[in-house]
Amino acid sequence: MANVESPIAGKVLAINCKVGDQVTEDDEIMIIEAMKMENPVFPDEDGTVKEIKVAVGDRIDEGAVIAVLE
């Protein structure tokens, strides 16, 4: 199991995956808005999305676990 952590503090603008999706390191799984810029989030490894720990509109800190892959 691998945690996907937020690379930056900000607001979750979009979630581009759902539980059960197969994702790769090249897949943009979320977009976080910080300082009026949209920042894509990519997983560190390939896997299946087991859990999404945030919702659109949530404010998150840098390093917060935003998804879990298996």
Buried (B, 14 or more C-beta within 10 A) or exposed (E): EBBBBBBBBBBBBBBEBEEEBEBEEEBEBBBBBBEEEEBEBBBEEEBEBEEBEBEEEBEBEEEBEBBBBE
